[in-house]
């Protein structure tokens, strides 16, 4: 097994006892960034950080890309949301669908994208287990909700074509489908906050390090 990946995984699981997990030649360094130790600021003689655990040019490109998407997404979705909110007295069923779709997109824009930017900048997670679970729940919720609401809009359009004279029924059906979309999205996102053993809440937020370790363990099992 790659000893470097194993050492870094031990440090993540035992943040208060990091030196006990390191070989005698290893040292703990608070420096982060390019060449500064990466996740947790770990540096040691004879051990080098995997590329995935350091801030590289690829990380910078990802940060710039996500920042551009954040600005465009925020401007577009906020414009649509404010416009629909001001016209709420004339709210139609279609406007209601678009409003909920806009809310789902804003969850992605204002939670997922800043989260990705932070991860790529720091290559670490400093907010703790509870924040990790909460952020990952809303991160998944945004994607699920966007998909489900698009399905709701498609089903509503189909029913409108097939049964154009059932306007009152369509209004009730639209509200019911929207409620169902939110409930199913929350249920599908629930595994992000459920306990699944040691370090389970942190495994997604520090997936770069943990996945390195897991890949090495899989290779070791295959070689056996």
C-alpha positions as CSV (number, residue, x, y, z in Angstrom):
1,X,0.0,0.0,0.0
2,X,1.1,3.6,-0.6
3,X,2.2,4.6,2.9
4,X,1.7,8.3,2.2
5,X,-2.1,7.9,1.6
6,X,-2.4,5.7,4.7
7,X,-0.6,8.3,6.9
8,X,-2.8,11.2,5.7
9,X,-6.0,9.1,6.2
10,X,-4.9,8.4,9.8
11,X,-4.3,12.1,10.4
12,X,-7.8,12.9,9.2
13,X,-9.4,10.3,11.4
14,X,-7.3,11.3,14.4
15,X,-7.0,15.1,14.2
16,X,-6.1,15.4,18.0
17,X,-3.4,12.7,17.8
18,X,-1.7,13.4,14.5
19,X,1.9,12.8,15.5
20,X,1.1,9.3,16.8
21,X,0.0,8.3,13.3
22,X,3.2,9.5,11.6
23,X,6.5,7.7,11.1
24,X,9.4,8.9,13.2
25,X,10.8,11.0,10.3
26,X,7.5,12.9,9.8
27,X,6.7,16.4,11.1
28,X,3.6,18.5,11.4
29,X,3.7,21.8,9.6
30,X,0.9,24.4,9.7
31,X,1.7,25.8,6.3
32,X,-0.8,25.3,3.5
33,X,-0.8,26.0,-0.2
34,X,1.4,25.2,-3.1
35,X,4.3,23.1,-1.8
36,X,3.2,23.9,1.8
37,X,1.8,20.5,2.9
38,X,-1.7,20.4,1.4
39,X,-4.3,18.8,3.6
40,X,-3.7,19.5,7.2
41,X,-0.3,21.0,6.4
42,X,1.5,17.6,6.6
43,X,5.1,17.4,5.5
44,X,7.7,14.7,6.1
45,X,11.1,13.6,4.9
46,X,10.8,10.9,2.3
47,X,7.0,11.4,2.0
48,X,5.4,13.6,-0.7
49,X,1.8,14.7,-1.0
50,X,-0.3,13.1,-3.8
51,X,-1.1,15.6,-6.5
52,X,-4.8,15.4,-5.6
53,X,-4.0,16.7,-2.1
54,X,-2.2,19.9,-3.1
55,X,-3.2,23.2,-4.7
56,X,-2.2,22.9,-8.3
57,X,-2.8,24.8,-11.5
58,X,-5.8,22.5,-12.1
59,X,-7.2,23.7,-8.8
60,X,-6.8,27.3,-9.9
61,X,-8.6,26.6,-13.2
62,X,-11.4,24.9,-11.3
63,X,-11.7,27.9,-8.9
64,X,-11.9,30.4,-11.8
65,X,-14.4,28.2,-13.6
66,X,-16.7,27.9,-10.6
67,X,-16.3,31.6,-9.8
68,X,-17.5,32.5,-13.3
69,X,-20.4,30.1,-13.0
70,X,-21.3,31.5,-9.6
71,X,-21.5,35.1,-10.9
72,X,-23.5,34.1,-14.0
73,X,-25.8,31.8,-12.0
74,X,-26.4,34.3,-9.2
75,X,-27.2,37.1,-11.6
76,X,-29.6,35.1,-13.8
77,X,-31.4,33.3,-11.0
78,X,-31.8,36.4,-8.8
79,X,-33.1,38.3,-11.7
80,X,-35.8,35.7,-12.4
81,X,-36.7,35.3,-8.8
82,X,-37.1,39.0,-8.2
83,X,-39.2,39.4,-11.3
84,X,-41.5,36.5,-10.4
85,X,-41.8,37.7,-6.8
86,X,-42.8,41.2,-7.9
87,X,-45.5,39.7,-10.2
88,X,-46.8,37.3,-7.5
89,X,-50.3,38.7,-7.7
90,X,-50.5,37.4,-11.3
91,X,-48.9,34.1,-10.4
92,X,-49.8,31.3,-12.7
93,X,-49.1,27.6,-12.4
94,X,-46.2,27.9,-14.8
95,X,-44.7,30.8,-12.9
96,X,-45.0,28.8,-9.7
97,X,-43.0,26.0,-11.3
98,X,-40.3,28.4,-12.5
99,X,-40.1,30.0,-9.1
100,X,-39.4,26.6,-7.5
101,X,-36.9,25.7,-10.2
102,X,-35.2,29.0,-9.5
103,X,-35.0,28.2,-5.8
104,X,-33.5,24.8,-6.6
105,X,-30.9,26.5,-8.8
106,X,-30.1,29.1,-6.2
107,X,-29.4,26.2,-3.7
108,X,-26.8,24.9,-6.2
109,X,-25.4,28.4,-6.9
110,X,-25.1,29.6,-3.4
111,X,-24.2,26.4,-1.6
112,X,-22.5,23.9,-4.0
113,X,-20.4,26.4,-6.0
114,X,-18.9,28.3,-3.0
115,X,-18.3,24.8,-1.4
116,X,-16.4,23.7,-4.5
117,X,-14.4,26.9,-4.6
118,X,-13.4,26.5,-0.9
119,X,-12.4,22.9,-1.4
120,X,-10.2,23.7,-4.4
121,X,-8.6,26.6,-2.6
122,X,-7.8,25.0,0.7
123,X,-7.7,21.3,-0.3
124,X,-9.1,20.6,3.2
125,X,-12.2,20.8,5.4
126,X,-12.1,22.9,8.5
127,X,-15.7,23.3,9.4
128,X,-16.3,20.1,11.3
129,X,-18.5,17.1,10.9
130,X,-21.9,18.8,11.5
131,X,-21.3,21.5,8.8
132,X,-20.0,18.8,6.5
133,X,-23.2,16.8,6.7
134,X,-25.4,19.9,6.4
135,X,-23.6,21.3,3.4
136,X,-23.6,17.9,1.6
137,X,-27.3,17.5,2.3
138,X,-28.1,20.9,0.6
139,X,-25.6,20.2,-2.1
140,X,-27.4,17.0,-3.1
141,X,-30.9,18.6,-2.5
142,X,-30.3,21.3,-5.1
143,X,-29.4,18.7,-7.8
144,X,-32.3,16.4,-7.0
145,X,-34.8,19.2,-6.7
146,X,-33.8,20.7,-10.0
147,X,-34.3,17.4,-11.7
148,X,-37.6,16.6,-10.0
149,X,-39.1,20.0,-10.8
150,X,-38.1,19.6,-14.5
151,X,-40.0,16.3,-14.4
152,X,-42.9,18.1,-12.8
153,X,-43.0,20.7,-15.5
154,X,-42.8,18.0,-18.2
155,X,-45.7,16.0,-16.7
156,X,-47.8,19.1,-16.3
157,X,-47.3,20.1,-20.0
158,X,-48.2,16.6,-21.0
159,X,-51.4,16.6,-18.9
160,X,-52.3,20.1,-20.3
161,X,-52.1,18.7,-23.8
162,X,-53.9,15.5,-23.1
163,X,-56.6,17.1,-20.8
164,X,-56.8,20.8,-21.7
165,X,-60.2,21.4,-20.1
166,X,-59.3,20.3,-16.5
167,X,-57.9,23.7,-15.3
168,X,-58.9,23.3,-11.6
169,X,-57.6,19.8,-11.5
170,X,-54.3,21.0,-13.1
171,X,-53.9,23.6,-10.4
172,X,-54.3,21.1,-7.6
173,X,-52.1,18.5,-9.4
174,X,-49.4,21.1,-9.9
175,X,-49.2,21.9,-6.1
176,X,-49.2,18.2,-5.2
177,X,-46.4,17.4,-7.7
178,X,-44.3,20.3,-6.3
179,X,-44.7,19.1,-2.8
180,X,-43.8,15.6,-3.9
181,X,-40.7,16.9,-5.6
182,X,-39.5,18.6,-2.4
183,X,-40.2,15.5,-0.3
184,X,-38.5,13.1,-2.7
185,X,-35.5,15.4,-3.0
186,X,-35.1,15.6,0.8
187,X,-35.5,11.8,1.1
188,X,-32.9,11.2,-1.6
189,X,-30.5,13.7,0.1
190,X,-31.0,12.2,3.6
191,X,-28.1,9.6,3.3
192,X,-25.7,12.6,3.3
193,X,-26.5,13.2,7.0
194,X,-27.0,9.7,8.2
195,X,-24.4,8.0,10.5
196,X,-22.4,5.3,8.6
197,X,-19.5,4.5,10.9
198,X,-16.2,6.1,11.8
199,X,-15.6,9.3,9.9
200,X,-18.6,8.8,7.7
201,X,-19.7,12.4,7.9
202,X,-16.2,13.7,6.9
203,X,-15.6,11.2,4.1
204,X,-17.3,13.3,1.4
205,X,-15.8,16.6,2.4
206,X,-12.3,15.2,2.5
207,X,-12.9,12.8,-0.3
208,X,-9.6,13.6,-2.1
209,X,-7.5,12.1,0.7
210,X,-9.8,9.3,1.7
211,X,-10.3,8.2,-1.9
212,X,-6.6,8.1,-2.4
213,X,-6.4,5.8,0.6
214,X,-9.3,3.7,-0.6
215,X,-7.9,3.3,-4.0
216,X,-4.6,2.0,-2.6
217,X,-6.5,-0.5,-0.4
218,X,-8.4,-1.8,-3.3
219,X,-5.2,-2.3,-5.3
220,X,-3.7,-4.1,-2.3
221,X,-6.8,-6.4,-2.1
222,X,-6.6,-7.1,-5.8
223,X,-2.9,-7.9,-5.7
224,X,-3.6,-10.5,-2.9
